């Protein structure tokens, strides 16, 4: 078993462990019983999963919990970004209350990033906050969204505009869950792995280039988690360095919004990173190999590098992005392989960046 600790400042939240081990879902009850200081008072775990994940993994998770002496209740939501809705959020709050869940009980988010965000926000606000555990079952959730305490739901104006910081009590990653992913979901999660390499690690980019990802899955998951942990524990509330994790996300959230969330997050992030990197090359912020390496990796993982939405539509959709501060916006700009920087710009400059990086006709 690999254990990575997220060491947070005391004023942010309690530190917590991320455990990575094949088959850990089937013995979660024993793992939690070993953590008496965290879970000794828990009587009931409320498991929130999507329909597809519940069918595959929920029985083994609840069986292990029951065998360890815990009680469980289970609820499911439909898969997909549209489940991060205010209606589902209210329904979950009522479900917890009707089942008399207390502050000494805990929530388990079993699934991908959608379930993690929705269950996490539910946990953050029910009874003004109850503990929750992340059990990510997708590559995207394992390497990115399950870590760091960002929780939230979508509203018609944009993605994740309603949410809270609420750190998990623990994250349990079972790489064996990746084997059940459809190829398109695996590709989607690969975008966040590429993102981490672009912002922080040339070594991770080389590993992704040289090794079939499924053959080095544990190593790749661990490397990604370590990068995100290093950043999150320095900036838990996303006011500085943590904004590097938003590479490509201003444009990606615009794409998701314009597509009414039919385009999945990782695919949208791939396009967002591509547009910003092409613009950075053309504006002489970074060398051409940043574009060539990024785009070759995205193509390797069957991810898009362009969109059919116009620059103007992307810009207008991005104006409601939560990263906007008044008339300014901080964008993540590549400067070298494995190194990005934060670049504050007037919001009006974003249109020029999108237009500059939009056309892929010129290749470096």
Buried (B, 14 or more C-beta within 10 A) or exposed (E): EBEBEBEBEEEBBEEBBBBBBBEBBBBBBEBBBEEEEBBEEBEBBBBBBBEBBBEBBBEBBBBBBEEBEBBBBBBBBEBBBBBBBEEBBEBBBEBBEEEEBEEEBBBBBBBBBBBBBBBBBBBBBBEEEBBBBBBBBBBBBBBBBBBBBBBBBBBEEBBBBBBBBBBBBBBBBBBBBBEEBEEEBBBBBBBBBBBBBBBBBBEBBBBBEEEEBEEBBBBBBBBBBBBBBBBBBEBBEBEEBBBBBBBBBBBBBBBBBBBEBEBBBBBBBBBBBBBBBBBBBBEEBBBEEBBBBBBEBBEBBBBBBBBEBEBEBBBEBBEBBBBBEEEEBBBBBBBEBBBBBBBEBEBEBBBBBBBBBBEEEEEE
